Amino acid sequence: MKLLHALAPLMAASVASAATHSGHAAAELIAASTTYEAAKPVDAAIRITVDPEWHTYWTNPGEGGMKLGIEWQLPEGWKAGEVGWPVPGRFMTGELPGFGYFGEIVLPVTLTPPANATGPAKIGLKVDWLTCNDAACVPGDAALEVALSPGAAAPTPAAPVIAKAKTKVPAPVEGLKLEVKDADKNLVLTLTAPKDVNPAAFSVFQATPQVVDPAAKIQFAKSGDAWTATVAKSEYLSGPAKTLELVLDGGGLPHPATVTWQNK
Amino acid sequence: MKTLITSAIAGIVALAAAHAAEVGKPAPDFSAKDAKGSTVSLSDLKGKVVVLEWNNFGCPFVKKHYGSGNMQKLQETYTGKGVVWLTVNSAATGKEGFLDAAAALSKTSEEKWKGSHYLIDGDGKIGKAYGAKTTPHMFVIDKEGKLVYNGAIDSKATPKADDIASSENYVSAAADAALAGKAVTTAKTEPYGCGVKY
């Protein structure tokens, strides 16, 4: 056990910075390969491990929370894609409804070198977060780094972790369609879904902040050929809703899904 | 039966909402003791612009605005213009940031707090009447006693003091409008911070 502890930093040294603990979470930047080839995307991820009994927040944090702040420091010409967020959980922080995570979360991201990339590349990331429990909120931050050198793909122990995390990021599912109608203080959501899924069994999360009341649990019920749910508007929505993205999970879906409505 | 229960619940929700402080309506009246033992009643402050600031010195979002001196500067500026600045602590006994009168006196002095009164709302009555959700959560009341602002202190919902300079301060905009007898442009925003710890 002691040996493992001693070895772990050595094993991780070339692929990732050791996890930095701050506030009530630790953060680490991991990559699927120690090497890169010009113009070929490299899979990476931000791994956050929240201390037991504490939580951190999703992109829609709900009330009073704060989503992760992410600021890349990339070598010239490199690009970082959108960070993928796994399906969150719902919780109350005191009296405030929120969405977020307990324990370990892995947020996959793709790093793409430019076509003319040569030599070693240092990928820097500044990340900050808020960890809360019922008694207190404590912010944390970390400056992370991963070093990649030119060469053919050389998978790291983090590769399967990142590959698995990618399958957990909500993505569109063929046949899912959302319509939203204003109804005074409520919104009526109408979902069209493929025959082989059961929206009544979905866990549904309001991904767009300040549209649906974060305290509202969205539960679809069969209505003709479609599925409907009536939910309270966010008190901070001014005027009619313009857009709404939902994250759906379970109910026979092949993977967590996103479905987005835009007012035309 | 199910319909009856549903409508009964809806009724309760509507009732609760009707009682919460609403922008454009008279601000809920209250009376409370400040840290020095004086009684402050909102109804006695008619004719003055009043700012309410929900406070908990243990909260990192409050520390952002006190550690940087931003909150004290706002307090000094607006009390200098005749605004009554009421800082309210609604944390329940034993919760993070709870202060009794003596502790509030020493803490406000240590923080160089510059408000008019530091109100102890240990039973959370004022906080609940206004629907205060976070610390900080800010309200502005005009000279006629009407609530004209309910929301965040500024536009950047982070605990980082570095963000203050590039933020839009909603409270100073609302207080300036109220002092000038003008309509408040941004009257409601989502407050950010820690929970109130009722």
Interface residues (C-beta under 8 A of the other chain):
Chain A: E63 G64 M66 G69 T93 G94 E95 L96 D128 L130 C132 A135 A136 C137 V138 P139 Q210 E235 Y236 S238
Chain B: G58 C59 P60 F61 K95 E96 K133 T134 A157 T158 P159 K160 K188 T189 E190 P191 Y192 G193 C194 G195 V196 K197 Y198
